[in-house]
Every structure is written in structure tokens, then in C-alpha cells.
Amino acid sequence: MQYRTGTDAFLHGIRTLMPLTPGVIPFGLVTGVMAIEMGMSPGTAMGMTMLFYSGSAQMVALQLLHNGVLPVAIVVTALIINLRFIMYSASLAPHLHHLPRRWTWPLSYLLSDQSFALYSLRFSAGQPDRFGHYFYAGTAIGMWLAWQLSVLAGVFLGASIPESWSLSFAIPLSFLALLVPNLRSAASLGAAAAGGLIAVLAIDMPYNLGLVMASTGGVLAGLLIEKFRRSTVNTMDADNAERETP
């Protein structure tokens, strides 16, 4: 599908994101409730949300603040949790590096798991449309608004949300919805399997280091499988060429 205008691409990005927002809203509600229960003011809670814009890092930071951990340790922990965004950026760079800074800086701030996955799912199979960055912007801005509004709702609803709702259960479901459509090759399947296995085995590691190990292990597994596949294909092509040579 080739977009006629940037507006078409932007609106399509928003529409593509919409099915994923039900899994993000409970996450934001839990984050907002947690901030208020810790005694934060609504302004402080929303200021933190806008500054971090990383649900997992924000929730861990809130827990560490509650436990009285040193600020330096909290910052380092948040950076470790967000190391995956370096991999996301490296993957997006070939497609977006030509854009001016007025584009790249806001899009870097708005980068999320969902926007990265949706952009990759749409354009990884071929060359990006010349309006592809508008599609990315639509997913990114839509996700940012969904997150901010859901945290804001959690801030003002506070403890009135009953625990029986089990809101946190929707979080892994939203990530599964992103993962499954991307399992298109042996490399992606191997990366998902390795990352999932490491995440389960390393779940008790402090400071969510298991998440970093799982991300790194998944990437390495995918690279190794892809390297093996290419080596096998090249060997088969060489053998076929030798057989065809008179």
C-alpha cells in the first residue's frame, strides 16, 4: 500500500495502533494509581510520566522510590531497563536517518515498543514508503496520547479501581499481540524463543536485569540463526553452480 499523502499515512498509523490501546490503558491506570498511593501530587506524577515515557522504567522507579533507594541507583536502573531502545533505534536508523532534526528528535522521544513493532511489521518486508515516517508518527503520537491519558485517569481515579479488575493481566497480552505477527522466519522465531526462555529463567534477577539479558540473548540468537541460514544458502548456491559448470 502506497500512501498518497502524509496525512493518509499518519491517519493509517493511528488506525493501526487502535487495537493495541486496550492493552496499554490498564498499564497506565496501574502506574497512575501507584504514583498517587506513594503520595505524589497529580502534577508530579504526570511530570514524571512525560519525562520518562517508559512504562516499565517508570513503574520500577516508583517502586525504588518507595523503598528509599538512592536517586543515582534509580537513574541507572531506568537506563538499564531502557537499553532495548538502543536496539530499536539501530533498526530504525536506516529508514529514518535522512529526516531533518525537527523530525528525528521528536520521533526519538516518542519511540515505544508498540510504534517500533508496528513500523517494523509494515516496512520490514520491503522498501519504506516515502511517507513511512508519517505512519510511524501516527503510531507514536497515538501511543503517547493513550499512555498519558491512561496514567492521568489512574492518577485521578486512584484507589477507587478495585483489585478484582486484575488490570496488570492485560499488559503481557498487549505485547503478545505485537510479537505473534512478527514471527515470520526461523530467525524471528528463534529470537522470540530464546528471549522468552531467558526471561523466564532470569525473572528473579534484581533491577529487571533479566529483561536486558533476555533482549540481548534474543537478538544474538536471531543473528546466529540468520547467519547460519545465509551460510547454508550460499553453500547450496555454490554447489549448484559447480554442478551446472560444464
C-alpha positions, 0 to 999 in steps of 0.5 A: 500500500502506497500512501498518497499523502502524509496525512493518509499515512499518519491517519493509517498509523493511528488506525493501526495502533487502535487495537493495541490501546486496550492493552496499554490503558490498564498499564497506565491506570496501574502506574497512575494509581501507584504514583498517587498511593506513594503520595505524589501530587497529580502534577508530579506524577504526570511530570514524571510520566512525560519525562520518562515515557517508559512504562516499565522504567517508570513503574520500577522507579516508583517502586525504588522510590518507595523503598528509599533507594538512592536517586543515582541507583534509580537513574541507572536502573531506568537506563538499564531497563531502557537499553532495548531502545538502543536496539530499536533505534539501530533498526530504525536508523536506516529508514529514518536517518535522512529526516531533518532534526525537527523530525528525528528528535521528536520521533526519538522521544516518542519511540515505544515498543508498540510504534517500533513493532508496528513500523517494523511489521509494515516496512520490514518486508520491503522498501519504506514508503516515502511517507513511512515516517508519517505512519510511524508518527501516527503510531507514536503520537497515538501511543503517547496520547493513550499512555498519558491519558491512561496514567492521568485517569489512574492518577485521578481515579486512584484507589477507587479501581478495585483489585478484582479488575486484575488490570496488570493481566492485560499488559503481557497480552498487549505485547503478545499481540505485537510479537505473534505477527512478527514471527515470520522466519526461523530467525524471528522465531528463534529470537522470540524463543530464546528471549522468552526462555531467558526471561523466564529463567532470569525473572528473579534477577534484581533491577529487571536485569533479566529483561536486558539479558533476555533482549540481548540473548534474543537478538544474538540468537536471531543473528546466529540463526540468520547467519547460519541460514545465509551460510547454508544458502550460499553453500547450496548456491555454490554447489549448484553452480559447480554442478551446472559448470560444464 
